[in-house]
Structures are given as C-alpha cells and as structure tokens.
Amino acid sequence: MALTLNLPNIAPLFDLAEEYHYRTEKYDRMVCTGEIRYGGIMPRTDHERTLINKNAIKVREEMCRRAWEMGFEQKYILAAIKQVGVTYEYREENEYTSNI
C-alpha cells in the first residue's frame, strides 16, 4: 500500500510573499534616500526607517489576513515571506520575481 500525503497547494503563499517583498521594496524606494545595498534601498534617516517599518507591518498584516482567508495559519505566510526574502530581486518593470 502506497503512502499518499494530502498536502495543500502552497503556491498562493509564495505569491503573497513575493507581493509583500515587491510592495515593501517599491515603497522603500519612494521614501528612502540612502544607497542600494544587498538589492534593496537603505533608509538614510530615522524618519525614513520609521516610515518603511510602519509600511512593512501594514503590508505584512494584510498578507497574513489574506493567507488566513485562504486557510493558512500565520506562521506559514511568515515562513514564506522569510524564504522568498532570501532570493527576492526587485524589478520595477516586471512586477516581482523570485528565484524559488
């Protein structure tokens, strides 16, 4: 008898995670005046850092809500956001992309 696992389709989690990184980096690039390091723009001032942190929290909460509506617990979307963050590359002209 073969073992079959009934795993949920997790692709929507990674779509949300990529959207999170795209939206937060796009906002960061509108607000921050620092240099680009590690593929992302850096805040130059504490005020810029505060603005981008507030935006990241707002977007993360939205992604968590949307994941919950799809039937996923918060820990899974947060793990997907973390994993996508390792390979994420911001491209303004192509929406968002990941190497996963």
N, C-alpha and C positions, 0 to 999 in steps of 0.2 A: 504494500500500500504506500503510495507516494504522499509525502507531506506537502500540503498546499498552504500557503500563507495568504491571508486576505488583508493585504496592505492597502491603505488608502492612497489615492493619487496625490503625491506631494508636490507636483509641478506648480499648482497655484501658489504654494508657499514661496517658492523661488521667484515666481512672477512678482509677488508682493515685495519680496526682499529686494529685488532689482529696482522696483519702483521707488522703494524707500531710499536707496542709495542715489538714484537719479535725482529725485526731488530735493533731497537734502544737499547734494553737491551743487545743484543748479542754484538753490537759494544761497548757499555759501558763496558762490561765485558772484552773486549780485551784491552781497553785503561786505565781503572781506576785501581788504586791500593789501594783504600780505602776499608772500610768494607761494608758488605752487611747489609742494613737496609731496613725494610718495603718491603722485597722481591727484592730489586734492589741494585746494587753496587753503592757506592758513590765515587765521584771524591775526590782525596786527594789533588790535586793542582789546581791552577787557570788554568794552561795549560790543564789539563785533562778536566776541566769544559768547557773550550772554545772548545775543540775538540768535546766533546759529544753534546754540544749545536749546533755547526755547522752541525753535522751529523743529529741531530733531525730535524732541519729546512729543510735540504735537503730531508730527507725521508718524512716529512710532506708535503712538496711541491709536491713530487711525488704522494703521496696518494690523495692529492687534485686534481691533474691533472687527475689521473685515475678515481676518483669519478665523475669528470666533464664529462669525456668521456662516463661514464655510465648514465649520465643525472641527476646527483645530484649536488646541489649547495654546495659550500664550507662549509657553516655553518652546513650542515648535517654530513659531514665526520668529522668535528672538534668535533661535539657533540658526535658522535660515538667513536672517539678516547678518549674523556674525560670519557665517560661511561665505556668503556672497561678497561680503566686505573684503575678504582676502584676495579675491580675483577681480573685483569690480574695476572697470575702466570707464570714466566719464567721457561721453561723446555727445556734444550738444546736437550735432546734426543727425545722429542715429538713435534718438531716444536714449535707451540704456542697453548695456551689453555686459555680459559676464562670461568668463571662460569656464563655467561649470558645465 
